[in-house]
């Protein structure tokens, strides 16, 4: 077994390297083809090599460490126990020059890895990119390239392992140079052996005659490949190719010249071979066209007059408006010297457009290309004869923010865009005169991209299926809804606009109203399918807005930007954002800025995992008295400046979950929070913060700020006024002084304002216990938590640690690194209270449990790995672990999983979910030596097999009692599922069982029972009993129906009666589909209800007083048993549930009040009574029970029995 060792310099943490890349090979196809064309009638291809050639080093750099120089590359020592290597510091390049004992044609080479590449910390040393050269002049001669490898993916981090590389040499060389330009990772280059394969045989006998024997195989020539025969050389016994013929002629098809037009490309004359598809410019096929793009004749482009119309093809600007239903009398007027013109795809700069305008489109484009400070402006006026919806495509390709395209409709600016954007714009037009105004206005220096704007593909419609904002002036309400109609004219849309504007304010402007007039906004249910990607400033500046109704119908699933969304909504007193889906939002700055009357706000449902900017988010919400941000995930936030500024009514703020590891700006974060008396910032990690200006300034009631050693100011460049006007603030010793207010007082020392909170680990030598705690003091010999990849101090006791305890106080700690926490704690056998380890802020779990070989179990179900990037060697050599439940692991951000389970030799099961992904990881040797995993193979040990479909993982799909159920495969399946009455069965999702079984031993004297199984029952295989379904119960009529059909579907509750002499019910199935819950009954009066878990018990949980359970072949009403308490039904059983209490009539399947018999008793007795008389509903005598209603006489009693 391979174990980790410490053979390289630096700590074990510092040697965690990343590897893996793409392998590609340089090809010289055109040159090879030319050589083949020049071959003589008979030529031998040298494709094999001899093994007698030796190599001798001539020069190289770097030389290498002592005893590990480049000379070792050619000494033949490459076996375990007898190996050498070239090992050196790599500083961007390395090479070795060597001489072959005999010149030859290089046909391949072999690279052997070093003796410790696979060892801990030694990975990544293999060459990554290199070139092989040759010459016949010596080490100072000119070099000819033989082979090149870029971003190698062949060499692996294995010890003394050889890898072959072919090369296609055609020239004999005696001197060679191997030049390495990159290694996989790190700064050390290591190679064990380099062997060159040379073909040196001339295949000629001593008398000069050929040594090649008879032909073995003959291959006919084609138009691209010459024919050849293979023969064996009698001297070197190699199989060689002897080329016999030249190439066959091409079979050509002629393609005539196609001239280009103003708008369409043409094609040059060419010939194409029908066999090899090559292209040629002449009939003789001597000049090949290697790039088909060279055949294309570009479109000529338009020749435009002063009004932008083409003088060649006649295309004109009015074509854009031809055949538009409802539009007449179009006139085009240009303002200035740069009129908008028809599309000229050949115009200068069009190659930088960045978009595709569909062929055949009618287009207008601006004409002031590269004219700084100019404006291209055109006005189109037209009449609308009936209400229409006008749709247009708009494109701009300009410099962002420097050149603007303004699009006006009836002198209202509808759009103002710049940069590279393509959008569709819709507008409702009423009967009458209208206009479009197109303005492309350039800055003084703004020539980026195609430097143009475009209007194209205008369409009109009298139908509508769009989202609109409709204004009702009587109550100042703006309603967002979807309108669908085949006749726009029939709708009252005089006060509506299409929702293709970014904000409510913009829509108000188009409606001709002031945004301050809006008092209410309503979202109709029909609007819920509208899916914007940005809500930037959506309600911004609606200072009179008092209510927003049904905000739940604003679909935010695709939104990435919510900045300024409710900014300056100063009349809003409440806001329901609990239905917001914020999973894709990256920007929330200014979101609730100056919502000055907002008293409460529930943001606990916000998913902020992708948010990077929270600056000004709640700034100046002065009456907001409470705010719960404990669910915020701030792992990606970089800016928290002004976040709570002037939230002067907030008396408390819980920021214990805030992850501030990458925050750079905290200026004014709590400025003016004058009601806060204390702040717990003990989990703030401020290593990247550069700005803390006025962070707590004006917090006049603030007495205590709790902080830890993670609150650092090492990168702060601006920290003035950080504690200004915090007149009640006191640190451990330091009391507030208005001359001491900058960031230098942001510490827990005697000269700081912070009160320390310590997160630490303390080792008890007497018991061998390492305890993690959090508190206001730290014992003298306790160890602070390590940060990032540093080594924790308690590892000085790693050989003595027997037990680890996470104290309850540690639950409030938020460590950012668990790297090496229990590394090589070989005597650690127990970890208690691990549920108190909150890992939501942890980024590094590298070698966390490495070599914990005495740990037999590990409960990681509470681990949150959403921010973890490193899991290198996390469980390496945990040789006593048999299973791991990693179901909670989300590895979306992990980049290193190399050796994660390496050496876990007794590990049989790893549970994981679809959240365990390996798309971007280095996962080399992830499962090395995990020999107990099902279907383990040494050749399948990297991260490719870290899944439950085709790899070693199992998905946790349920529980059978206390036993976890794991399933794997493309169709989730478990091997064997054994159910019984004493184990609750819970399935989290449907799965399959290769074998499923259930057994029940009936109590003495009983023959009837109920059953409900999560897999189907094949009735043909069950000979011990007969199955029935319950169809109804009343005082006089038993309605049982024999279960027909080959299979009883999974989850179906049934009654069964054991056959005479049978006491054991045994049911099994192969390749069974397992369901998650029993089927619900559909009867309107009474149903049989099944359960896979125990029902009832204490307080009769799950049972109603009117339900019936079976016992001793009788159904008993719950309320009649032991006072109606403590009644239960076992797993895989069923009970009778009347739909209403009136259906629960005790005279039927409960204990009879008269003769003490049940309906089932009666059915049993009747079935076995030879003297019973049977009649149908019409009174006719029958031979026994028939389908339908039966009248049965037994002695003095008469029964009605329904058989279905």
GIZI-V669442 format. One line per field, one symbol per residue. ss: DSSP state (2 for helix, 1 for strand, 0 for the rest). psi: psi as a letter, one per 40 degrees, with the letter a starting at -180 (. if undefined). Layout:
ss->???
psi->???
This chain:
ss->0000000000000000000000011000222222222000001110000100001111111001100112222200011001100111100001111111111111111111000000000000001111111110000000011111110000000000011111000001111111111110000111101111111000010000010100001110000000011111100000111110000000011110010000000110011110000011000000011002222110000001000001000000222220000011111111100000110000000222000000000011100000000011111111110001111111111000000111111001111110011111111110011111111110000000000111111111100111111111000011111111100222000001110000022222222000222001111022222010010000000000001110222010000010000000000000000000000000100000000000000000000000001000000000000000000000000010000000000000000000000000100000000000011100000000001000000000000111100000000001000000000001000010000000222000000001110111111100001111111000000011000000002222200000111102222200001000000000000111022200000001000000000000000000000000010000000000001110000000000100000000000011100000000001000000000000000000002220000000011111110011111100001111111000001110001111111111100000011110000011222000111111111000111111000011000001111100000111111111110000000000011111100011022200000001111001111222022200011000111111002220000000000000002222222222000011100000110000011111110011111110
psi->hhiiigeiiiiddeehiiahahhihhifdddddddddeiidhhhhheiiieehiihidiiiidiihefiededeeeheihegiiihhihhfdiiihhihidhiihheiihhhiiefdeiheeieeiidhiihiiiedaeeihhhhdihhhgiedhigihfhihihiigieihidiihhhheiidiaehhhhdihhhhhhehefhideeihehaihdihhiiaedhiiiihihhedefihihhhdiiiiiihihhhihhiiadeiiahihiihhedeeiiieidefehihehddedhhiidiihiaeeeihedeehideddeifhhehifhihhhhaegihiihgeeiheeeedeihhiieihihiiefhfgheihhhihhiiiheihihhhihhhhgahhedhihhhihfehhdihiiahihihhihhhihahiihhhhhhiadggfiaefiiihifhiiieihgihihhhhddefhhhhihhhiegddeigfdfiihgfididddddddefihdeehdihhhideeeehgiehfhfdehegeehdihhfeeehhedeheheiedehfgeehdihhfeehhfdeheheiedfhfgeehdihhfeehhfdeheheiedehfgeeheihhfeehhfdehehehedehfgeeheihhfdehhfdehehfhfdehegeehdihhfeehhfdehehfhfdehegdehdhhhiaeegifdehdheiedfhfgeehhaddhihheegeaeeegieaefieihihhhihhhhddefhhhhihaeihideihiiiibeihideeeedeehdihhhiddedeigiehehedfhfgeehdhhifeeehhedehehfhfdehfgeeheihhfdehhfdehdhfhfdehfgeehdihhfdehhfdehehehfdehegdehdhhhiaeegifdfihfhfdfhfgeeihfhhdegeaedegiedeaeiihheaigbehihiiiidhhiidhhhiieehhhhhdiiiihdhiihihhiiheieiiiihieiihhdeeheeihiiiheihadehhgihhhiidihihehhiiihiihehehhhhiiifihhidiiiiieiediihhiieihibahefheiideihiihffihhhdeehfeeifiihiieaiihhhdideegheecfahieceeiidddddddddeheeihhiadeehhieahiiahhhhhhbeihihhhh.
